[in-house]
Amino acid sequence: MTIRHHPLSESARRSCIALMLCAATGASAQVIYKHVDELGRVSFTDRPEIAPLPRKAGMSRVNAARVDTAEAARRLADARLHRAQGEGPRPGEHDAGAGIGEVNHRYWIRQETLRRDVELALVRWNETRGLHLVPR
């Protein structure tokens, strides 16, 4: 037995789908401008002509240079710590055919990477140390 749909239900379904598609394309995103005043109060508006201009915020060059130097020093200390912790061979870095204590190329590649990381961190630290002393 075949079920026969009423022709009105098919056209109603199609028009409902078309209506939903038209409604979905007509919706657009609205831009909302957010403003925080000096007291920390937040206000929102959708009109750009009354939205306040963004205030120049940030830190001074001297403070930014100090933060940069501190970050470079922290990264240098981390690189040195990783190099000290990675001095010994790890599993898979021993030569199977050689005597005890012989290491393979993986060990030396890892040691070179650790050395290079320390060197790059040291160069960065040396570059940042004098930034806040230079007058501009």
N, C-alpha and C positions, 0 to 999 in steps of 0.2 A: 504494500500500500504506500503510495506516495503522498507526502504532505504538500498541500498547495497553499502558498502564502497569498495573502490578499494583496493586490497591486498597490493599494494605498499604503500598506505597511512598508513596502520597499521604497516608495517615493518619500515617505516620512523619514525613513532611516537615512536616505541619501541627503535630504535637505538638512537633517540634524547634523550630519557630518560636515556638510558645507558650512553651516552656521558656526560650528565649533572651530573650523579652520579659519574662517574670517575673523572671529573674535580673538583667536590666538595671535594672528598677525597684526591686528590693530593695537595690541598692547605694547607700549614702549617703556623703556626704563626711564625713570625720572632722576635727574641729577639733584642730589641733596648736598648742600654746603653746610659744613659743621664749623662752629666757632667756639673756642674756649677763651673766656676773658681772663683778666688778671687775677680774679678771685677764684678761678677754677670752675665757673659756671659754664655749662654747655648749652648752646642754642643751635637750632637747625633752621635752615631756610631753603626754599627751592628757587628763590629769585637771586640771580647773580649780581644784580645791581645793588642790592643791599647787603650782600655777603661781604664781610670785612676782608681786607687784603691780608694775606699771610704775613705774619710778623717775622722778621729775621731772627731766627733763634739759633742757638748753638753756643759753642765755647770759643774762647779766645785762642789765638794761634799758640800762645805759650802753654795753655792747658792742654791743647791738642797734642803739642809736641811732647809734653810730659807723659800723656797717656800712651803715645806712640812708643816712647822710650821704655816705659814700663812693660808694654806688651812685647817689645823686642827682647827685653831682658828675660821675661818669663819664657818666651819661646826658646831662647838660648839655653836656659836652665833645663827645660824639658828635653831639648836635643842632646845635651850632655848627659842627662840622666838615662835616656834611651840608649845612648852609646855605651855607657857604663854597664847597664843591665844586659846588653846584647854582646858582651865580650866573649862569652863562652859559646862553644858550638851547640847547635840545636839538633834534635833528632833528624836524620837525613843529611847532615852536613859532614859525616865521617866517611872517609874512603874505605870501601869494603876490602880492597885488596892490600892496602897499605898497613903499616904498623899502627899500633894503638896511639891515639893522639893526632893522627894525620887527618887533615880536613880537606874537603873537596872545594870546587869552584863556587858552590852555593854560599859557603861560609864567607869567602873573600868578597863576593858580590854584595852580600849583606853588610859586611864591615865597611866596604867602600861607600855604600848608601848612607850608613850611619855617620861616617866621617864627613861626607858631603853635606848632610843635613846640619851638622854642627858648624861647618864652615860657612854655609849660607846664613845661618842664624847669627853667627858672629859678624859677618859683613853687615847684615841689617842692623844689628845692635850698634855697631860702630857708626853707621850712617845716621842713626837717630839720636845718638848721644849729644851731639852738638847743635841740634835743630833749635832748641829753645834759647840758645846763646847768641844766635845770629840775629842782629837787628835788621828790620825790614822797613 
